[in-house]
């Protein structure tokens, strides 16, 4: 998954922070590509955790509760685009979070990682 994500980020010319977590929130793989914004590592982790915890794309966290949930989780849950759940045969296995680009770039990189499964 990391290799596919990095390859996609390179193909679109956008260095990224990429985090892959299991369903319990443990980091399985992580990379900050050269040139990626170092603070995006934190948002990529929050996106992965959000998707691993809730089983939805991070951007699907309702706008009305985003600030409260972010505060309650010390920034661990976010409504930013770029987090996707990892699901196989209907079972939530974890989440991937990507950050440092525009929302559509982050999602394209996360989708490429999922396609590698």
C-alpha positions, 0 to 999 in steps of 0.5 A: 500500500505504501509503495502504491501511494508513493508511486501515485504521489510521485506521478502527480508531483505532490509529495505526501505524508502517508499513514496506514493503521489497523482497526485498533489505531496502531500504525502499520506503515508511515512515510513522509516523502521529501518535500511533504509538509511536516505538519501534514504528518499529524493530519494524515495520522488523524485522517487514518485514525478517523477512518479506522475508527469510524469506517468511513471517509474522514470527510464524512464526519458531519460538519456539525460535530467536527469541532467538538469531536476534534476537541474531545479526541485532542485532534485525533479525529478530523473531517478533513478529506484524505482518510479512507477505511480499509475494508475487506469482505465487509470487515473493517481492517483499518484506515489510511490517511494522506496529507500535504496536497489538495484534498483531491490529491490526498484522496487520489493517493489514498485510493491508489493505496487501496487499489493495491490490496 
